[in-house]
Amino acid sequence: TWYSPEFDRSREAIRELDEDLRRALACDEFRLHYQPLVDCETRRIVAVESLIRWERPDGKPIGPNIFIPVAEESGLINPLGLWVLRRACCDARAWDGIKLSVNISAAQLRNPEFPIQLGQILEETGFEAERLELEITETCLVLDPVIAERSLAVIRGFGVSVVLDDFGTGYA
């Protein structure tokens, strides 16, 4: 076994980031931005994809490519993902006829309570399930296919669409 001081520094940095993420969620430091999808013929916005951003009080930008893996590892991705869904559904209620796309992580899909929580959010917000599209990666389907299949069946039963994000970049 080899020891390197870098191991401790890296582990400590991840622990600090996890603590910062928990505080950020409690203090409402996250924001959603919406990337529009425009119909080429009509030039109308037909859908939006929600993108989470962390507005740290110190102004230091940390991208989702950094904080999402830490949230997945610590289990914080579940409450963070539910926050995104709830906020996006609330925001998109007023956008008549526009489809809402939200990314779901593999960790969320492996959570057997996720479909129930999604149903509760749809009910609480009054957002139409048919206007919601969940984007999942191929990894979600490969890591635990039995749980993924069950969860996706319940989710589709609500009328929510499920699409593959980044198709072909993983296992397909």
N, C-alpha and C positions, 0 to 999 in steps of 0.2 A: 504494500500500500504506500502510495506517495502522497505527501501533504504539500500543499501550496497555499501561501497566504491569500492568493487570489480567490481560492474556493470560498474562504470566509467572507471576503469583501463582496463577492458576487451574491452569496446567500443573504448577507446583511442588506445589500441594495434591494433585493427582491422583497425581503421582509418589510423594509421601509416603504417601498412602493405599495405593498399590500395595505399597510396601515394608512397611507395617504389616500388610497382608493376608497377604503371604508369611510374615512372622514369626508371625502369628496361626495360620496353618495348621501351621507347623512346631512351634509351642508348644501346640497343641491348645486354642485359645481359642474355637472354635466349638461351639455346642450345637444339638441338634435339639429342637424342641418338636413335639408332635403334636396336631393339631386333629381331634377325633372327628367322624365322620358317624354319626348315630343313626337307626335305623329308627323311624319314627313309630308304627307299630303295636306292635312288640315292645319298643320303648324300649331296644334293645340297640345297642351300638356295632358297626357292620358294616365300617367302614373308618376309616382315619386318614390325614391328609395331613401329611407332614413339612415343617416350617418351620425354616429355618436362622436362628440368632441368633448374634451376635458378642458374646462377653463379654470386653470389653477390660479389661486390668488396671487402667487408670485410671478405670474405671467409666463412661466416656463412651459413651453409646449411639449406635451408627451402624446404621441400619436397612438391610435388604437392598435397599431401593430406591436406596440410595447405593452400597453396596459391590459389589453384583452387576454393575452396568454397568462398574465399574472392573475387576472380575475378568474380565468378558467381553472388554474392550478389551485387557487385558494378556496374555490367554491363561491366566490362573490359574483360569478357570472350569472347565477340564478336570480338574485335580487336585482342586479344591474340590468339583465335582460328583460325582466318584468317591468322595470322602470321605463326602459326604452319602448316596450310595447304599449304600456299605458299612456305615456306621453304622446307617442306617435298617433295612437288611435284618437286621443282627445284633439290633437292638432288637426288631424285629417277629417274629422267629422264635418267641418264646414266646407271642405273642398268637394263640392258636388260632382259625383261621378268619377272622381280621380281615384285610381287604384293605389294602395299603399303597400310598399314592399319593405320588409324588415328582415334583417339577417338573424339567423338563429344558430347558435354554436352547437357543436356536438355534445358538449356537457349539458346544455339545456335539454336537448332532445333525449338524452339518456335519463333525465330526471322523470320518473314515472308520474309525478304530480304536474308536470308542465302542461299537458293538454287541459287539465282541469283548471289550472291557473289562467290559461289563455281564455277558456270559456268564461271565466269570471270577469276577466278584463273586458271582453266583448260585451258582456251583459252590463257591467258597471258604466262603461263609456257610451254604450248605445251605438257603437260602430258596427256597420254591416259586415258580417263575416265574408260575404262575397266580394267585398272590396279589398280584403286583406290577402297579401301574398307573402308567404314565408320563404326566405331563401336559405337553403341548406347546402353544405358542401358534400362532396362524395364521401369524405371522411366520416360524416355523421352516419351514413348508411353502413359503412364497413366496420366501425368500432363495435357496435352492438346491434346487429341487424334485427334481432327478435324484438327488442324494446323499441327500436326505431319504427319497425313495421306497425306495432301496436299503437304507438303515439301518433304516427301519421294517419292511421285509420280513423282515430278519434278526431284529429284535427280536420281532416277532410270531411268528416261527418258534420262538422259545424258549417261547412261551406267555404272554408278557407282553402286557398290554392297553395300548393307547395311546388317550388321550382328548384332546380339545381343551379347553384352559383359556382362560377369558375369551372364549368363543366370541361372535363378533359385534362385538367391540370393535375389530377390526382390519380385515381384508380381506373377511370373509364378508358 
